[in-house]
Amino acid sequence: MAWRKRPPERVRLVLDYLAAGLPPTRAAAAAGVSPMFAYELRRRMGGVYRPASATYCERYLTREERYELARLRESGLSVRAVAAAMGRSPSMVCRELARNASPRTGGYQPELAHRMAWERQRRPRPSRLSASPRLREAVQQMLGRRYSPEQVSGRLKVLYPGEAAMQVSHEAIYQSIYVYPRGQLRRELQACLRTGRVVRHRRGQRPRSRVRITDAVPIGARPAEVEGRLVPGHHEGDLIIGSRASNSAVATIVERTTGYLTLIPLHAGRDARTVADAVIEHMSVLPPWFARTLTWDRGTELAQHQRITAATGIGIYFADPYAPWQRGSNENINGLLREYLPKGTDLRAWTPSQLQAIATELNDRPRKRLGFATPAEQFARLLADSQRVATTP
């Protein structure tokens, strides 16, 4: 990167000026670099400590303003009235009252608030992961199980409710990996990150070819209950294709309500008859309440969809061309599966038991839309409820 091309003595000079209390613009001018370089350097280094003689920027409340704020609030004025009297925005006053309230009494004490605000702004602040070995170990363990940082953050709330020391945001995890290099900590976390990337990337999509299927029922004719994910038994499916020479594939079927995944090996090929036989075999063993509809891509592998419906009673619907978001659950899971089943490989190398192990691992991964419960937990809960209803006289 450009900032790394600067001479080391110039970088050291900028850091010295920042440590002396100069803002990035003045530090850049004194060191002979651009302001953008100084801001970027300060961000990448996580900030620097201010000397005791440093003063607040004008956009922060001063000690006198905090005393005035406390006096106006004690007189019974509203937040907006206080903000108008002080010449500050209501949102700033509201944030000040919320952030710097006394931890013990919950009231606003100006001297305590001023000290808390000062300490909070000291740099560099140690990250939560570097300061807590227990939290770091839990995060590394979940990243090692291929959880995303957002899933890790949500799962911690489920596993350690009310324990603030064991909570961390997904952005803090990303920053510990990508933004603020921290030596061994960064290497340990990045090694566990399932993508293995050194920078964060945006996801892209590519168009699919238009394919016609005889008597295909469009997704618009699908029951309205499918969209809301409130009724179980509605599935989405597609194929993950192996190398061209092997003609191998794996069918992926995801239930929309629970996110429960099933992988079906197609070692014999991916023609319409083979796929139809595999889907019929899988869907026939499911409880009727868990096998209502199946939404598929526009691939010709499901050309015999009428035979599947006749054998299982499941309604089959096809997504619109170039509309992968209409099968969002399946598209998302297929992206995750490519970490296990890379493109261009012979998928016949994975045995049914190995595919089942992959499905089990993904079904044991928490989902944000499920309140960070896992698909396996949700499916077990539905199964228990159905058995309870069946045995109730």
GILIN-V319208 format. One line per field, one symbol per residue. ss: DSSP state (H for helix, E for strand, - for the rest). phi: phi as a letter, one per 40 degrees, with the letter a starting at -180 (. if undefined). A space follows every 50 residues. Layout:
# GILIN-V319208
ss = ???
phi = ???
This chain:
# GILIN-V319208
ss = -HHHH--HHHHHHHHHHHH----HHHHHHHH---HHHHHHHHHH------ ------------HHHHHHHHHHHH----HHHHHHHH---HHHHHHHHHH- ---------HHHHHHHHHHH-------HHHH-HHHHHHHHHHHH----HH HHHHHHHHH----HHH---HHHHHHHHHH----HHHHHHHHH-------- -----------------EHHH--HHH-------EEEEEEEE-------EE EEEEE-----EEEEEE-----HHHHHHHHHHHHH---HHH--EEEE---H HH--HHHHHHHH--EEEE-----HHHHHHHHHHHHHH---------HHH- -HHHHHHHHHHHH--E-HHH---EHHHHHHHHHHHHHHHHH--
phi = .ccccccdcccccccccccchccdcccccccgbcdccccccccccggbcc ccccbccccccccccccccccccccgccccccccccgbcdcccccccccb ccccbgcbbdccccccccccccbccccccccbcccccccccccccgccdc cccccccccbcgbccbbacccccccccbcbdbgcdccccccccccgccbc bccbbbcbccbcbcfcccccccdcccccfcbchbbbaabbccccccfcab cbbbccccgcbbbbcbcchbcccccccccccccccccdcbabbabbcccc cbcccccccccbgccbbbcccfbcccbcccccccccccccbccgbccccc cdccccccccccccccbcccggcbdcccccccccccccccccc
